[in-house]
C-alpha cells in the first residue's frame, strides 16, 4: 500500500511534468510526453494479457504497447510506463542484450506490489489530473452519470476509470454510476 507521502510526491511529479510539457487541458498527450522524456512508443500485437513494457538499455529507451488493446487501455499503459520510467529503475533481463524492463500485464494491473501501485497511481494522476477535473466539474456544475461519460470521453479514459477517480476524491459515491 502506498501512503499519503508517496501519493503527494507522485502528484507533485505529475504537476511538474505537465507544466514542463505545457499541458493545460485534457486529453493528456501521453505520446508527446513520452517523446519529450526521450521514450519512443512502439505499438505491436502482444501475446496474452501483456499490455506493455518499458525497455531501457544503453542508448535505447522505449515503451512497448499492445496494439490489440482498446485505445483507452493503450493510453493508460503509456502513462503507467512513464510512471515506471520516472519512479523506478526496473528489472534487469537478458534477451540479446541487457535491458531494464517493467512489464504491464493483468498481474501488474492488480497492483500487488508497491511499484505497480505507484505506477498505476502515476498513470491516473497523469491522465486525470485533479486540478483539471475540478475545473471541469465546476463548469459542468457537478457530477452525475452523464458527466462521468462526458468526462471519460474528454480525458480519453474508460468510464470505469473516471468513476474510480471521481469516487477516490469524494465526487461520487462508490456504488453510483
Backbone as a ProteinNet text record, in pm:
[ID]
protein_1_A
[PRIMARY]
XXXXXXXXXXXXXXXXXXXXXXXXXXXXXXXXXXXXXXXXXXXXXXXXXXXXXXXXXXXXXXXXXXXXXXXXXXXXXXXXXXXXXXXXXXXXXXXXXXXXXXXXXXXXXXXXXXXXXXXXXXXXXXXXXXXXXXXXXXXXXXXXXXXXXXXXXXXXXXXXXXXXXXXXXXXXXXXXX
[TERTIARY]
84.1	0	88.3	56.1	133.1	63.4	142.9	89	70.6	20.6	-9.3	115.6	229.6	353.9	392.9	384.4	417.8	320.1	192.3	91.2	118.9	154.6	185.9	307.1	408.6	527.2	491	407.7	364.3	286.7	194.8	113.6	202	304.4	395.9	475.6	522.9	599.1	512.9	386.2	295	270.2	246.4	222.6	342.7	463.5	584.5	595.4	568	574.6	474.9	351.9	250.5	291.6	346.8	393.7	510	607.4	723	680.9	577.4	529.2	422	392	293.8	156.2	112.9	-19	-112.6	-219	-309.6	-453.3	-482.2	-619	-617.7	-727.6	-736.5	-773.5	-748.8	-683.8	-532.5	-472.4	-328.4	-257.1	-164.9	-94.7	20.1	-14.6	85.4	200.2	173.6	281.8	380	329.4	417.1	498.7	437	509.9	621	588	689.5	804.5	771.8	873.6	961.9	900.8	977.3	1074.2	1037.3	1122.5	1227.8	1226.5	1323	1279.7	1149.2	1094.2	1017.5	1052.3	976	860.7	743.1	630.8	613.4	619	606.1	483.4	401.8	280.3	298.7	257.9	264.1	166.8	114.4	28.9	113.6	72.1	144.9	60.8	126.6	59.1	-9.9	-115.6	-182.5	-229.9	-209.9	-260.9	-158.6	-48.3	55.9	5.6	1.1	-43.5	71.7	189	302.6	422	528.6	652.2	736.4	821.5	920.1	1056.2	1126.9	1259.5	1362.6	1469.3	1580.3	1710.1	1789.2	1923.5	2012.5	2139.9	2232.2	2185.6	2149.6	2112.1	1973.4	1897.8	1764.1	1665.9	1557.3	1451.8	1319.3	1233	1103.2	995.9	874.4	756.5	693.3	675.2	603.3	459.1	365.3	222.6	149.8	57.9	-21.1	-121	-99.4	-185.4	-323.5	-340.3	-469.7	-565.8	-515.7	-599.1	-671.4	-779.3	-858	-769.1	-797.5	-718.3	-705.8	-814	-805.9	-706	-707.4	-612.8	-469.6	-451.6	-318.7	-267.4	-354.1	-314	-275.1	-352.8	-318.8	-183.7	-160.2	-32.7	83.5	71	178.9	201.1	93.1	105	167.3	127.4	180.8	331.8	373.1	515.4	595.9	537.3	603.6	624.8	524.8	538.1	655.2	667.3	783	913.5	915.7	1037.1	1082.3	987.9	1019.5	1044.9	971.3	974.3	1064.8	1090.7	1154.9	1266.4	1365.2	1476.1	1437.3	1356.5	1321.2	1404.1	1373	1442.8	1535.7	1651.1	1745.5	1710.4	1695.6	1674.4	1773.9	1789.9	1879.9	1802.2	1803	1744.5	1864	1888.7	2013.3	2111.3	2059.4	2141.6	2068	2131	2069.7	1977.7	1857.8	1759.2	1715	1669.2	1590.9	1447.4	1360	1223.2	1123.9	1009.7	894.5	779.6	725.6	616.4	482.9	386.9	249.9	159.9	97.7	6.1	-107.3	-194.1	-307.2	-261.3	-150.1	-99.6	-57.6	13.6	57.5	-60.3	-165.6	-280.7	-357.5	-335.6	-397.9	-321.3	-207.9	-129	-98.2	-26.6	9.7	145.7	220.8	348.4	341.5	426.8	430.7	464.2	560.1	597.2	478.5	401	284.9	177	155.1	57	100.1	230	280.3	265.4	298.3	285.1	139.2	49.3	-94	-142	-98.7	-136.2	-83	42.6	103	19.2	-18.9	-98.2	-231.8	-299.4	-427.9	-408.9	-304	-275.3	-242.2	-170	-130.8	-249.2	-326.9	-438.9	-557.6	-575.7	-691.5	-646	-568.6	-517.2	-631.3	-623.6	-728.5	-755.8	-653.8	-686.2	-769.4	-740.7	-816.9	-959.8	-972.4	-1105.5	-1188.8	-1127.5	-1202.3	-1256.1	-1175.4	-1220.3	-1337.6	-1325.6	-1432.4	-1560.3	-1547.3	-1664.8	-1735.4	-1658.2	-1716.9	-1793.3	-1733.7	-1800.1	-1927	-1924.6	-2039.9	-2141.3	-2108.4	-2196.6	-2231.2	-2128.2	-2148	-2117.8	-2141.9	-2111	-2232.5	-2263.2	-2369	-2330.6	-2415.4	-2382.2	-2348.7	-2422.5	-2396.4	-2263.9	-2226.9	-2099.5	-1981.3	-2000.3	-1893.4	-1860.7	-1962.9	-1941.9	-1877.6	-1922.6	-1867	-1719.8	-1689.5	-1551.6	-1462.6	-1514.6	-1437.4	-1400.2	-1494.3	-1463.9	-1362.8	-1381.4	-1292.8	-1148.6	-1133	-999.8	-945.1	-1028.6	-993.4	-950.8	-1037.5	-1022.2	-1155.2	-1156.5	-1281.1	-1373.4	-1504.7	-1597	-1567.3	-1526	-1492.4	-1374.6	-1269.6	-1153.1	-1193.1	-1278.6	-1322.6	-1405	-1492.6	-1574.7	-1487.3	-1387.6	-1295.6	-1222.4	-1176	-1102.1	-1190.3	-1311.7	-1403.1	-1446.9	-1465.9	-1502.3	-1389.1	-1266.1	-1149.8	-1133.9	-1194.2	-1184.7	-1316.8	-1409.6	-1533.8	-1636.7	-1615.9	-1713.3	-1831.7	-1813	-1919.1	-1918.4	-2031.1	-2037.1	-1989.7	-1924.7	-1869.1	-1969.1	-2096.1	-2192.6	-2267.2	-2238.9	-2312.6	-2254.2	-2334.9	-2288.2	-2243.1
-118.4	0	124.3	217.5	341.4	443.3	519.8	614.6	753.8	840.5	978.3	1053.5	1025.2	1092.5	1055.8	927	882	939.7	942.6	998.8	1146.4	1219.6	1362.2	1380.9	1295.8	1303.8	1275.8	1174.3	1140.7	1256.6	1311.9	1424.3	1543.2	1569.8	1680.5	1653.8	1530.7	1496.9	1509.2	1467	1479.8	1626.7	1707.5	1851.1	1915.7	1880.5	1934.3	1889	1761.7	1706.8	1776.3	1794.2	1862.3	2006.8	2073.2	2210.1	2216	2127.4	2123.2	2095	2014.5	1978.5	2075.3	2176.6	2280	2221.7	2127.3	2066.7	2136.6	2196.1	2274.2	2224.6	2123.5	2072.5	1929	1858.4	1721.3	1721.8	1611.1	1488.4	1507.1	1438	1447.8	1376.1	1443.9	1382.2	1291.5	1172.1	1084.1	1048.6	1032.4	1000.3	1116.5	1238.1	1355.4	1370.6	1340.3	1345.9	1241.2	1120.1	1014.5	1059.5	1117.3	1164.9	1272	1364.2	1469.6	1408.9	1295.1	1226	1137.9	1135.2	1052.7	909.2	884.6	749.7	737.3	639.4	609.9	517.9	538.2	449.5	361.4	229.8	131.9	45.6	31.1	-48.6	-177	-288.6	-418.2	-512.1	-610.2	-709	-792.9	-796.8	-871.8	-990	-1094.3	-1217.5	-1206.9	-1283.3	-1299.3	-1169.1	-1157.4	-1041.3	-928.8	-937.4	-835.6	-705.1	-599.1	-467.7	-387.9	-401.3	-324.6	-344.6	-274.1	-283.3	-160.1	-130.1	-23.2	-88.7	-57.9	-113.8	-2.5	-29.4	65.4	-10.8	33.5	-21.1	94.5	66.6	172.4	233.7	360.7	433.6	406.3	318.6	287.4	280.1	356.4	354.5	363.4	265.2	271.5	199.5	237.8	175.9	89.7	-36.7	-127.2	-135.9	-121.5	-119.6	-221.8	-295.6	-394.9	-324.4	-336.2	-270.3	-335.2	-451.5	-520	-468.1	-391.1	-339.6	-212.4	-182.4	-60.9	61.8	165.8	288.6	344.8	342.5	392.8	312.6	182.2	98	123.4	146	178.2	307.2	408.7	535.9	515.2	432.5	404.5	333.4	240.1	167.5	263	355.2	452.9	535.6	583.8	664.4	582.5	457.3	366.6	348.7	326.9	306	434.2	548.5	675.7	683.2	639.3	634.9	549.2	430.4	345.4	415.3	478.9	546.1	653.1	729	838.4	788.3	687.1	645.3	525.3	437.5	308.7	275.7	202.6	159.7	44.7	-48.7	-164.8	-286.1	-396.3	-522.7	-548.2	-606.4	-636.9	-774.8	-780.3	-908.7	-919.2	-1039.8	-1058.2	-1122.6	-1055.8	-1113.3	-1133.9	-1045.9	-1048.7	-948.9	-857	-764.7	-736.3	-670.2	-644.9	-524	-538.2	-432.3	-416.9	-298.7	-281.4	-276.3	-352.6	-363.2	-359.2	-298.3	-304	-359.2	-473.3	-536.1	-484.2	-471.6	-438.1	-547.3	-626	-731.4	-735.4	-838.4	-845.6	-850.5	-919	-925.9	-788	-713.7	-580.5	-485.9	-504	-414.8	-438.2	-553.9	-579.2	-510.6	-454.6	-372.3	-444.2	-555.3	-630.8	-587.3	-507	-457	-305	-250.3	-104.7	-35.7	-90.9	-29	-23.1	-130.8	-132.1	-36	-30.3	64.1	207.3	235	369.6	404.2	309.6	335.7	353.3	275.2	291.9	428.1	468.4	599.3	710.2	696.2	795.1	807.2	693.8	695.5	765.9	736.8	802.2	952.2	989.8	1132.3	1202.5	1134	1193.5	1205.7	1100.7	1101.8	1185.4	1193.2	1264	1352.7	1457.5	1543.1	1611.4	1607.1	1663.6	1811.4	1897.1	2037.2	2051.3	1969	1974	1926.9	1814	1760.5	1858.5	1921	2016.4	2131.2	2178.8	2286.3	2239.6	2119.5	2067	2041.1	1989	1961.5	2091.4	2193.3	2324.2	2377.2	2365.9	2410	2330.7	2200.8	2113.9	2119.2	2193.1	2211.9	2079.9	1997.9	1875.9	1750.6	1636	1506.1	1415.8	1354.5	1254.1	1154.9	1056.6	954.6	1014.2	1116.3	1175.5	1251.7	1313.6	1386.2	1289.9	1174.8	1074.6	1032	1002.7	961.6	1074.4	1196.7	1312.4	1332.2	1327.1	1343.7	1230.2	1108.5	994.5	1016.4	1063.2	1091.7	1206.2	1311.6	1428.5	1390.5	1304.3	1266.3	1142.6	1081.2	959.5	846.6	823.5	711.9	637.1	521.5	445.4	510.1	493.5	543.1	483	357.3	293	363.8	393.8	463.7	601.4	671.7	804	792.8	694.8	674.4	647.2	561.7	529.4	655.4	733.2	855.5	953.8	974.4	1068.9	1019.1	889.2	830.6	849.4	831.2	846.2	986.2	1083.2	1221	1273.7	1181.4	1219.1	1287.2	1284.8	1345.7	1253.7	1124.5	1026	925.7	864.3	753.3	627.5	533.9	415.9	335.9	329.2	247.5	324.1	452.4	529.3	511	537.9	531.9	669.4
0	0	0	-86.6	-87.5	1.4	72	168.9	112.2	197.4	158.9	112.8	174.9	135.7	-7	-40.4	-174.9	-276.5	-241.4	-331.9	-357.4	-252.6	-268.4	-359.6	-345.5	-432	-577.4	-599	-734.6	-795.2	-717.3	-764.8	-802.5	-721.6	-749.4	-877	-894.3	-1014.6	-1140.3	-1129.8	-1243.5	-1274.9	-1173.5	-1195.2	-1263.8	-1219.8	-1281.9	-1427.2	-1451.9	-1586.9	-1678.9	-1632.6	-1713.4	-1742.2	-1642.7	-1660.5	-1760.4	-1742.8	-1833.3	-1977.6	-1994.3	-2128.4	-2178.1	-2099.1	-2132	-2164.8	-2081.2	-2095.8	-1998.8	-2051.5	-1967.6	-1971	-2054.7	-2063	-2116.3	-2091.3	-2143	-2291.7	-2359.4	-2313.6	-2305.9	-2212.6	-2191.7	-2306	-2375.2	-2489.5	-2442	-2397.8	-2335.2	-2428.7	-2557.3	-2650.7	-2661.9	-2666.6	-2674.4	-2546.4	-2433	-2306.4	-2305.5	-2350.9	-2358.9	-2448.3	-2562	-2656	-2591	-2518.1	-2450.2	-2347.2	-2289.5	-2192.6	-2260.3	-2393.6	-2466.1	-2481.4	-2470.3	-2483.5	-2614.5	-2693.4	-2814.2	-2773.4	-2831	-2805.6	-2929.2	-2907.3	-3016.2	-2992.5	-3095.8	-3087.7	-3167	-3107	-3173.5	-3104.1	-3176.3	-3109.8	-3014.1	-2887.9	-2785.9	-2741.4	-2698.2	-2659.5	-2524.3	-2509.3	-2380.9	-2321.2	-2190.7	-2117.6	-2107.6	-2180.9	-2173.4	-2235.1	-2154.1	-2200.6	-2258.3	-2197.6	-2244.1	-2155.3	-2188.8	-2111.2	-2139	-2043.5	-2057.2	-2069.7	-2177.9	-2200.8	-2193.4	-2120.1	-2109.1	-2127.4	-2223.2	-2239.5	-2282.1	-2300.5	-2340.7	-2472.5	-2466.8	-2586.8	-2640.2	-2578.6	-2629.4	-2513.2	-2526.7	-2425.6	-2499.5	-2473.4	-2538.7	-2458.3	-2490.8	-2431.4	-2539.4	-2508.8	-2598.1	-2551.9	-2645	-2611.8	-2698.4	-2637.2	-2709.2	-2800.4	-2930.5	-3028.7	-3038.7	-2977.9	-2981.5	-2874.8	-2779.8	-2672.2	-2714.9	-2642.4	-2666.4	-2651.4	-2727.1	-2723.7	-2582	-2502.9	-2364.9	-2282.4	-2300.7	-2226.4	-2272.7	-2402.5	-2454.2	-2392.2	-2381.3	-2320.5	-2174.2	-2101.7	-1962.2	-1954.8	-2046.2	-2047	-2067.6	-2163	-2186.1	-2059	-1998.4	-1875.4	-1762.2	-1749.7	-1647.9	-1667.1	-1791.5	-1818.5	-1798.9	-1829.7	-1798.7	-1646.9	-1571	-1424.8	-1382.3	-1439.7	-1407.4	-1445	-1560.7	-1606.9	-1508.2	-1458.3	-1366.8	-1224.3	-1181.5	-1041.2	-1009.8	-1107.6	-1078	-1176.7	-1128.8	-1215.1	-1306.8	-1262.5	-1343.5	-1307.5	-1373.7	-1351.3	-1468.9	-1440.9	-1547.6	-1604.2	-1738.3	-1805.2	-1919.6	-1969.4	-2082.8	-2196.1	-2310.3	-2430.4	-2522.4	-2617.2	-2691.9	-2632.9	-2557	-2481.6	-2351.8	-2261.4	-2132.1	-2140.1	-2085.4	-2078.8	-1934.5	-1898.7	-1776.8	-1823.6	-1761	-1810.6	-1695.6	-1720.1	-1631.6	-1715.9	-1677.8	-1752.5	-1703.8	-1794.2	-1757.5	-1813.5	-1723.6	-1762.2	-1661.2	-1668.6	-1575.8	-1431	-1403.8	-1266.8	-1216.9	-1301.8	-1258.1	-1242.7	-1323.3	-1312.1	-1182.5	-1117.7	-988	-875.2	-908.6	-816.4	-685.5	-698	-578.8	-523.3	-596	-545.9	-533.9	-447.7	-431.7	-563.3	-639.5	-766.8	-862.5	-869.5	-958.9	-910.6	-780	-726.6	-754.7	-740.5	-768.3	-915.9	-1004.3	-1148.2	-1187.5	-1127.3	-1153.9	-1104.7	-987.2	-932.5	-1022.5	-1064.2	-1153.2	-1280.7	-1339.2	-1462.6	-1441.5	-1330.9	-1302	-1282.9	-1209.9	-1187.3	-1318.2	-1406.6	-1533.7	-1628.7	-1642.8	-1737.4	-1689.2	-1557	-1499.7	-1384.6	-1415.1	-1308	-1231.7	-1100.4	-1015.9	-1046.9	-1065.4	-1096.5	-1224.6	-1324.4	-1449.5	-1424.6	-1349.9	-1320.6	-1239.4	-1139.6	-1056.5	-1140.5	-1233.3	-1322.3	-1408	-1465.2	-1549.5	-1470.4	-1349.3	-1266.3	-1229.2	-1200.4	-1169.3	-1290.9	-1409.7	-1532.7	-1559.9	-1528	-1552.2	-1438.7	-1334.5	-1218.3	-1148	-1126.2	-1050.1	-1129.2	-1064.1	-1123.1	-1115.2	-1226.5	-1234.7	-1342.3	-1367.8	-1468.1	-1605.3	-1646.6	-1778.4	-1781.6	-1670.3	-1667.9	-1659.2	-1597	-1593.4	-1735.9	-1815.2	-1954.4	-2035.3	-2014.7	-2084.9	-2048.1	-1917.9	-1873.2	-1923.4	-1924.1	-1973.8	-2120.5	-2200.6	-2341.5	-2353.2	-2274.5	-2279.6	-2242.9	-2143.1	-2095.7	-2168.2	-2251.5	-2325.8	-2233.8	-2134.5	-2041.4	-2039.7	-1980.1	-1971.3	-1868	-1886	-1783.1	-1645.6	-1642.6	-1514.8	-1448.4	-1526	-1470.4	-1418.3	-1492.5	-1448.4	-1321.2	-1314.3	-1194.6	-1072.7	-1088.9	-979.5	-934.4	-1030.8	-998.5	-922.3	-968.8	-904.2	-766.4	-754.1	-624.7	-524.3	-570	-482.8	-426.8	-491.5	-444.6	-392.3	-365.1	-299.3	-388	-518.5	-608.5	-636.2	-607.7	-629.9	-515.8	-494	-401.5	-474	-403.8	-470.2	-553.7	-512.8	-585.2	-692.3	-712.7	-811.2	-949.3	-1048.9	-1187.7	-1224.7
[MASK]
+++++++++++++++++++++++++++++++++++++++++++++++++++++++++++++++++++++++++++++++++++++++++++++++++++++++++++++++++++++++++++++++++++++++++++++++++++++++++++++++++++++++++++++++++

